[in-house]
Amino acid sequence: MIIRGERLNWQSELTARLEFEDGHLDMIENKIVHSLGERPGSSIGEIARELRVNRSTASKYLHVLRAKRRVNFRQVGPVKLWSLEVSK
């Protein structure tokens, strides 16, 4: 079982490296920006469903895009509603 776990970790690292190198990560960011352009005020769950990714993946990319000042959110109760950042 330990060998299998080590093999999965190695495969995960390799997959992550390949995805980064072929632009897969940028593709997800672009899909999120496009989605928010069409449907501003979307929740993480709505974005995740549309992109067919896990909620935690969508959340991670939304926070990366927020750090890049491409998106922002407003808190409505327990839900964050995401939109494209307004240029000033």
Secondary structure, DSSP 8 states (H G I E B T S, - for coil): -HHHHHHHHHHHHHHHHHHHHTTHHHHHHHHHHHHHHHSTTB-HHHHHHHHT--HHHHHHHHHHHHHTTSEEEEEETTEEEEEE----
